[in-house]
Amino acid sequence: MSGPSAEDRERLRESEARLRAVIAAAPVAIVEVDLETRVTRWNPAAERIFGWAEDEVVGHPVPFVPPDRHDEFEQLLARIRAGDAYTGFESVRRRRDGWLVDVAISAAPVRDPEGRIVSHIAVFSDITRRKRQEAELRRLNDELSARLDELAASRARIVRAGDDERRRLERNLHDGAQQRLVVLALTLRLGLNRLDSDPDAARREFEQAIDELSLALAELRELARGLHPAVLTEHGLAAAVRALALRLPLPVEIDELPAARMPEPVEAAAYYLVAESLTNVVKYAEASAATVSLSCTDGVLVVEISDDGVGGADAARGSGLRGLADRVEALGGRLALTSPPGRGTSVRAELPL
């Protein structure tokens, strides 16, 4: 039989040229490997991805398999030599500089005219950016899940705190102002009964009723101050913090206070943060002095309370600080506690305005 005609040979050369042009222009690494695992084809994209130039690798064993991936590489070779093609296998390969690159590998066997496998061609796509994006997405999902869990826990604590506060108010009203009002009603009735028969005794009863009424009003004012201080509503945060500091049994230095009014929820959160923190200083810190600072920076109210006490405070061990954190976080803010043993305690909150 005669060999291929000149026309056939020309078509083959043109086909080979087109194939080489496609391989050279391909954005993915295309590597051909013979049965002795020597590289026989190495396109420009392979050089870009792995770092070796064509003349450094052609005719040499495959250079980019990391030692810990050798068994994986042998298994893939076995599949190819058995005639099995595969696509989208994800792994890592080593660059010339030693760094690892994430790749997706597709490979197929190359056969001679008699159908025997003589080599294989592998295509490598650099998926490093995608892997990083996936890792970042997982991190963000984990962070979001943690934040949602914390939000659920925070809401549960807020509900419990609200229930506890309602019960406390009920007890205070029952044991305090309510009892005084009951006594007041009885005293007024006794005075009324004695008004005709014993005016002097009736007068004493009415005077006692006035005293009971004054005490009941004082207790109600104190309860109202605990709910929401009138000075905070009427005069703002700066005045409320100064009034709070004056009532404490230790010196409180006020470094800075904003003069302008702020949104009511922010003022309330800042006030109770200062109040709870200073209460903890008096109860637990064994401090000789405390410092309060409130400043507005870039649309954020920064609240700082520090003392020179024994330190060692832990938000996880007390409901007060945890409740403050819930209040701050409910406004989109952040609360930080620093309390090294023996070096005092500092509470810092950032509240968006």
C-alpha positions in Angstrom: 0.0 0.0 0.0 1.2 3.5 -0.7 1.7 6.0 2.1 -0.3 9.2 2.8 -0.5 11.5 -0.2 1.2 14.9 -0.2 -2.3 16.5 0.3 -3.0 14.3 3.4 0.4 15.1 4.8 -0.3 18.8 4.4 -3.6 18.5 6.1 -1.9 16.7 9.0 0.7 19.4 9.3 -2.0 22.1 9.3 -4.0 20.2 11.9 -0.8 19.8 14.1 -0.1 23.5 13.7 -3.6 24.4 14.7 -3.4 22.1 17.7 -0.1 23.6 18.8 -1.5 27.1 18.5 -4.6 26.2 20.6 -2.4 24.6 23.2 0.0 27.6 23.3 -2.9 30.0 23.7 -4.9 28.0 26.2 -5.4 29.7 29.6 -5.1 26.4 31.4 -1.9 24.4 31.9 -1.7 21.5 29.3 0.9 18.9 30.1 1.6 15.7 28.2 3.3 12.9 30.1 4.7 9.6 28.5 4.5 6.2 30.1 7.8 6.8 32.0 6.2 9.9 33.5 8.4 12.2 31.5 7.0 15.5 30.3 6.7 15.7 26.5 4.5 18.8 26.1 4.4 21.9 28.3 2.5 25.0 27.3 3.0 28.7 28.3 0.1 28.5 30.8 1.9 25.6 32.6 4.9 27.8 32.9 2.8 30.6 34.4 1.1 28.4 36.9 4.0 26.2 38.0 7.0 28.4 37.3 9.2 26.0 35.2 10.1 26.9 31.7 9.5 24.4 28.9 13.1 23.6 28.4 13.5 22.9 32.1 10.9 20.1 32.2 10.4 18.6 28.7 12.2 15.2 28.7 12.4 15.1 32.5 10.1 13.5 35.1 7.0 15.4 36.2 8.4 18.0 38.7 5.3 19.3 40.4 3.9 16.4 42.5 4.4 17.1 46.2 5.9 14.2 48.3 2.7 13.8 50.3 0.7 13.5 47.0 2.8 10.8 45.4 0.4 8.0 46.1 -2.5 10.0 44.8 -0.4 10.7 41.6 0.3 7.0 41.1 -3.4 6.2 41.5 -4.3 8.7 38.8 -1.6 7.3 36.5 -3.1 3.9 37.0 -6.5 5.1 36.0 -5.1 6.7 32.9 -3.1 3.7 31.8 -6.2 1.6 32.3 -7.9 3.8 29.7 -10.0 5.8 32.1 -10.3 9.6 31.7 -11.3 11.8 34.5 -12.3 15.5 34.9 -12.4 18.1 37.7 -10.2 16.2 40.2 -9.1 18.8 42.8 -5.7 18.6 44.5 -2.6 20.6 45.1 0.6 20.7 43.1 4.0 22.2 43.8 5.4 25.3 42.1 9.0 25.9 41.2 9.4 28.2 44.2 8.1 25.5 46.5 4.7 27.1 47.1 1.6 24.9 46.7 -1.1 25.8 44.2 -4.7 24.5 44.3 -5.6 22.9 40.9 -8.5 21.1 39.2 -7.2 18.3 37.0 -8.7 16.7 34.0 -6.8 14.0 32.1 -7.3 11.5 29.2 -5.0 8.8 27.6 -3.4 9.4 24.2 -3.4 6.3 21.9 -1.3 5.4 18.9 -2.9 4.3 15.6 -3.1 0.7 16.9 -5.0 1.9 20.0 -2.2 1.4 22.5 -1.9 4.0 25.2 1.4 5.9 24.7 0.9 8.9 27.0 -1.7 11.1 28.6 -2.6 14.8 28.5 -3.5 16.5 31.7 -5.2 19.9 31.9 -4.6 22.0 35.1 -6.8 24.9 36.1 -5.5 27.2 38.9 -8.4 27.3 41.5 -6.4 29.0 44.2 -8.6 32.1 44.1 -11.8 30.0 44.2 -10.5 28.0 47.1 -9.7 31.2 49.0 -13.1 32.6 48.3 -14.7 29.3 49.5 -12.6 29.4 52.7 -13.6 33.0 53.3 -17.2 32.1 52.6 -17.0 29.3 55.1 -15.4 31.6 57.6 -18.1 34.2 57.1 -20.8 31.6 57.4 -19.3 30.3 60.6 -19.0 33.8 62.0 -22.6 34.6 61.0 -23.8 31.3 62.6 -21.9 32.2 65.8 -23.4 35.7 65.8 -26.9 34.3 65.3 -26.3 31.9 68.1 -25.1 34.8 70.3 -28.0 36.9 69.2 -30.5 34.2 70.2 -28.7 33.8 73.5 -28.7 37.5 74.0 -32.5 37.8 73.3 -33.1 35.0 75.8 -31.0 36.8 78.4 -32.9 40.1 77.7 -36.2 38.3 78.2 -35.0 36.8 81.5 -33.6 40.1 82.6 -36.9 41.8 81.8 -38.8 39.2 83.8 -36.4 39.5 86.7 -36.7 43.3 86.6 -40.5 43.1 86.6 -40.5 40.8 89.6 -38.0 43.1 91.4 -40.3 46.1 90.8 -43.3 44.2 92.0 -41.5 43.3 95.2 -40.2 46.8 95.7 -43.7 48.3 95.1 -45.3 45.7 97.4 -42.8 45.9 100.2 -42.3 49.7 100.0 -44.6 52.3 98.5 -47.7 50.0 98.5 -47.4 49.2 102.2 -46.9 52.8 103.0 -50.0 53.7 101.0 -52.0 51.0 102.9 -50.8 52.5 106.2 -51.7 55.9 104.8 -55.3 54.8 104.0 -55.7 53.3 107.5 -54.3 56.4 109.2 -56.6 58.7 107.2 -59.6 56.5 108.2 -58.6 56.7 111.9 -58.2 60.5 111.6 -61.6 60.8 109.9 -63.3 58.7 112.6 -61.7 60.8 115.4 -62.3 64.2 113.7 -65.5 65.0 115.7 -64.7 63.1 119.0 -61.0 64.0 119.4 -59.8 66.7 117.0 -56.3 66.7 118.5 -55.8 63.0 117.9 -57.3 63.3 114.4 -54.7 66.1 113.7 -51.9 63.8 114.8 -53.3 61.1 112.5 -53.4 63.5 109.6 -49.8 64.6 110.3 -48.7 61.0 110.4 -50.5 60.4 107.1 -48.6 63.4 105.5 -45.3 61.8 106.7 -46.3 58.4 105.3 -47.3 60.1 102.0 -43.9 61.9 101.8 -42.0 58.6 102.3 -44.2 56.8 99.7 -43.5 59.6 97.2 -39.7 59.4 98.0 -39.7 55.7 97.4 -41.6 56.0 94.1 -39.2 58.7 93.0 -36.3 56.4 93.7 -38.0 53.6 91.8 -38.6 55.9 88.9 -35.0 57.1 89.0 -33.9 53.4 88.7 -36.2 52.9 85.7 -35.1 56.1 83.9 -33.6 59.0 85.7 -35.5 62.2 85.3 -32.3 64.2 85.0 -31.3 62.0 81.9 -34.6 62.8 80.2 -34.7 66.5 81.1 -31.0 67.5 81.0 -29.2 64.8 79.0 -26.4 62.3 79.5 -23.7 64.6 80.8 -25.8 65.9 83.6 -27.1 62.4 84.5 -23.5 61.1 84.7 -22.4 64.0 86.9 -25.4 63.4 89.2 -24.6 59.7 89.4 -20.9 60.4 90.2 -21.9 62.7 93.1 -23.9 60.0 94.8 -21.0 57.5 95.0 -18.9 56.9 98.1 -15.6 57.2 96.2 -14.0 59.9 94.1 -15.0 59.7 90.4 -13.0 61.8 88.0 -14.9 62.8 84.8 -12.4 63.3 82.0 -14.8 64.2 79.2 -18.5 64.5 78.6 -20.3 65.4 75.4 -22.5 68.5 75.6 -24.8 67.7 72.7 -27.9 65.5 73.2 -27.8 62.1 71.5 -30.5 59.6 70.5 -32.5 58.5 73.6 -31.6 54.8 73.3 -27.9 55.7 73.1 -28.1 58.0 76.1 -29.9 55.3 78.1 -27.4 52.6 77.2 -24.5 54.8 78.0 -26.0 55.9 81.3 -26.7 52.4 82.5 -23.3 51.2 81.4 -21.7 53.9 83.6 -24.1 53.2 86.5 -23.6 49.4 86.4 -19.8 49.8 86.0 -19.5 52.2 88.9 -21.7 50.1 91.1 -19.4 47.1 90.4 -16.4 49.3 91.3 -18.0 50.2 94.7 -19.1 46.6 95.4 -16.2 44.5 94.2 -13.1 46.5 93.0 -11.8 47.7 96.4 -10.8 50.8 94.4 -9.8 54.2 95.8 -11.0 56.1 92.7 -12.6 55.7 89.3 -12.6 57.6 86.0 -15.4 58.1 83.5 -14.9 59.4 79.9 -17.5 59.8 77.2 -16.5 61.1 73.8 -18.0 61.2 70.3 -15.7 60.2 67.4 -16.7 59.5 63.8 -20.4 58.9 64.6 -19.6 56.7 67.6 -20.0 57.4 71.3 -17.1 55.9 73.2 -17.7 55.2 76.8 -14.9 54.3 79.2 -15.0 53.5 82.9 -11.8 52.5 84.7 -10.7 52.0 88.3 -7.5 51.3 90.3 -8.9 48.3 92.1 -8.0 44.7 92.4 -9.0 43.7 88.8 -9.8 40.1 87.9 -13.3 40.9 86.7 -14.9 38.4 84.4 -18.0 39.1 82.3 -18.7 35.3 82.1 -19.1 35.1 85.9 -21.7 37.8 86.4 -25.0 38.7 84.8 -24.5 42.4 85.2 -21.7 42.8 82.7 -23.3 40.3 80.4 -26.6 42.3 80.5 -24.6 45.5 79.6 -23.0 43.7 76.7 -26.5 42.7 75.5 -27.7 46.3 75.8 -24.7 47.6 73.9 -24.9 44.9 71.2 -28.6 45.5 70.7 -27.7 49.0 69.4 -25.0 47.5 67.1 -22.2 48.5 69.5 -19.3 46.6 71.0 -18.2 46.1 74.7 -14.7 45.2 75.8 -13.6 44.4 79.4 -9.9 44.6 80.4 -9.2 43.5 84.0 -5.8 42.0 84.7 -5.5 40.9 88.3 -4.1 43.6 90.6 -4.2 46.3 87.9 -7.7 47.6 88.0 -10.6 47.2 85.5 -11.5 49.1 82.4 -14.8 48.8 80.6 -15.0 50.3 77.1 -18.1 50.5 74.9 -18.6 51.8 71.4 -22.2 52.9 70.5 -23.1 54.0 67.0 -24.9 57.3 66.9 
